[in-house]
Amino acid sequence: MTAERGDVLTTPTPQRAADPLGEPLARALEGDEDAFGEVWRLLHPPLLRYLRVRDRDTAEDIAAETWLHVVRDLGRFSGGPAEFRAWVFTLGRHRAIDAGRARAARPSTPTAEVVDIGTAPSAEAAALERVDTEAAVRLVASLPGPQAEMVMLRVVAGLSVAEVAAIVGKKPGTVAVNVHRALKKLARTHRARAARG
């Protein structure tokens, strides 16, 4: 759609939706603890999903350590929501790499799993909500590690191709091609599984 002004036809520039992270992040950077809670609620679920693809067993521990680093270094952060999101996922990736190295250096002996029997408002509803998310995360985790990581950063974390490229140390074109191929492969795999029932 164009608008005529005088003798010049102009195309209105589309308005981008405001990033929901913007306002709470600005308040959190000023020291508002409630706003930091909002930031955490917005970023923690995608961070945890990303980390589960990298390391399912220790994802929650790595996420907790990531948030400790965020809290510690928040006063030194400068930038907007996109930079903050990239910073949090970069910290998470580094913590995951460190955890993998530590595990390789000190192999552990498996023990019995501790079952959390805490109460939830509706266990049935929570279980149904998690089924699709967990299935999607498992499907992405079936990709080769670097490709799965790029998909999680691009799709789940919502980072730009350039931000993902900076985090994983690849060229933006390489990231774009890998994510595109991975999504096509995931779609084929999903269709094949759905056809089998």
C-alpha positions in Angstrom: 0.0 0.0 0.0 1.4 3.4 -0.9 0.4 6.9 0.3 0.7 9.9 -2.0 2.4 13.0 -0.6 2.6 15.8 -3.0 4.2 14.3 -6.1 6.0 11.5 -4.2 4.6 8.1 -3.6 5.8 6.6 -0.3 5.4 3.2 1.2 4.8 3.2 4.9 7.5 1.4 6.9 6.0 -1.6 8.7 6.0 -1.2 12.5 7.9 -3.9 14.3 6.3 -5.4 17.3 8.1 -4.3 20.5 10.3 -7.0 22.0 8.6 -8.2 25.2 12.0 -8.3 26.8 12.7 -4.6 26.3 10.8 -3.0 29.1 11.5 -5.5 31.9 15.1 -5.6 30.8 15.5 -1.8 31.1 13.9 -1.9 34.6 16.1 -4.9 35.6 19.2 -3.1 34.5 18.1 -0.3 36.9 18.0 -2.8 39.8 14.3 -3.7 39.8 14.2 -7.3 41.1 10.6 -7.9 40.0 11.6 -6.9 36.5 14.5 -9.3 36.6 11.9 -12.0 37.5 10.0 -11.1 34.3 13.2 -11.3 32.3 13.9 -14.7 33.8 10.3 -15.9 33.0 10.7 -14.9 29.4 14.2 -16.4 28.8 14.5 -19.3 31.1 12.2 -21.8 29.2 13.9 -21.3 25.8 17.3 -21.4 27.5 16.4 -24.7 29.3 15.1 -26.2 26.0 18.3 -25.3 24.3 20.4 -26.8 27.0 18.4 -30.0 27.0 19.4 -30.5 23.4 23.1 -30.0 24.4 23.0 -32.1 27.6 19.7 -33.5 28.8 20.9 -34.8 32.2 22.5 -31.6 33.5 20.5 -28.9 31.6 18.8 -27.5 34.7 22.1 -27.3 36.6 23.7 -25.6 33.7 20.8 -23.2 33.4 21.0 -22.3 37.1 24.8 -21.7 36.8 24.1 -19.5 33.7 21.6 -17.4 35.6 24.1 -17.0 38.5 26.6 -15.6 36.0 23.9 -13.3 34.5 23.0 -11.9 38.0 26.7 -11.5 38.9 27.5 -9.6 35.6 24.2 -7.8 35.0 25.7 -4.5 36.1 28.3 -4.6 33.4 25.9 -5.5 30.6 25.1 -2.9 28.0 22.8 -3.3 25.1 19.2 -4.0 24.2 17.0 -7.1 24.3 18.6 -8.8 21.3 22.1 -8.4 22.7 20.9 -9.6 26.1 19.3 -12.6 24.7 22.5 -13.5 22.7 24.6 -12.9 25.9 22.4 -15.2 28.0 22.6 -18.0 25.4 26.3 -17.5 24.9 26.8 -17.8 28.7 24.6 -21.0 28.7 26.6 -22.5 25.8 29.9 -21.8 27.6 28.6 -23.3 30.8 27.5 -26.4 28.9 30.9 -26.8 27.2 32.6 -26.4 30.6 30.2 -29.0 32.1 31.0 -31.4 29.3 34.8 -31.0 29.8 34.4 -31.5 33.6 32.4 -34.6 33.1 35.0 -36.0 30.6 37.7 -35.3 33.1 35.9 -36.8 36.1 33.6 -39.6 34.9 30.7 -40.3 37.4 29.1 -43.4 38.7 25.3 -43.4 38.1 23.1 -43.6 41.2 19.4 -44.1 41.7 17.3 -41.2 40.3 15.7 -39.0 42.9 12.0 -38.5 42.2 10.5 -35.1 43.0 7.1 -35.7 44.5 6.2 -32.0 44.9 2.6 -31.0 44.1 1.5 -29.2 41.0 -1.8 -27.4 40.3 -2.7 -29.9 37.7 -0.4 -32.7 36.9 -2.5 -33.9 34.0 -2.5 -30.4 32.3 1.3 -30.0 32.9 2.0 -33.4 31.4 -0.1 -32.7 28.3 1.6 -29.4 27.8 5.1 -30.9 28.1 4.4 -33.8 25.7 4.6 -31.7 22.5 7.6 -29.6 23.8 9.5 -32.7 24.8 8.7 -34.5 21.6 10.0 -31.5 19.6 13.2 -31.2 21.7 13.8 -35.0 21.2 13.3 -34.5 17.5 15.8 -31.7 17.4 18.2 -33.6 19.6 18.2 -36.4 16.9 20.1 -34.0 14.6 23.9 -33.8 14.6 25.1 -31.8 17.7 26.2 -28.6 16.0 23.2 -28.5 13.7 20.8 -29.1 16.7 22.5 -26.3 18.6 22.0 -23.9 15.7 18.3 -24.8 15.3 17.7 -24.3 19.1 19.5 -20.9 19.1 17.7 -19.7 16.0 14.2 -21.1 16.5 13.8 -21.6 20.2 15.9 -18.8 21.5 14.8 -16.5 18.7 18.3 -15.2 17.9 19.2 -13.8 14.5 21.4 -15.7 12.1 24.2 -13.2 12.8 23.9 -13.7 16.6 23.9 -17.5 16.2 26.9 -17.3 13.9 28.8 -15.2 16.5 27.9 -17.7 19.3 28.9 -20.9 17.4 31.8 -19.4 15.6 30.5 -20.0 12.1 29.7 -17.7 9.1 26.1 -16.4 8.9 25.6 -18.1 5.6 26.7 -21.4 7.0 24.3 -21.0 9.9 21.4 -20.1 7.6 22.0 -23.1 5.3 22.4 -25.5 8.3 19.3 -24.3 10.0 17.3 -24.5 6.7 18.5 -28.1 6.0 17.9 -29.1 9.6 14.3 -27.8 9.5 13.6 -29.6 6.2 15.0 -32.8 7.7 12.9 -32.4 10.9 9.8 -31.9 8.8 10.5 -35.1 6.8 11.2 -37.0 10.0 8.0 -35.7 11.6 5.9 -36.6 8.6 7.4 -40.1 8.5 6.7 -40.7 12.2 3.2 -39.3 11.9 2.5 -41.6 8.9 3.7 -44.6 11.0 1.3 -43.5 13.8 
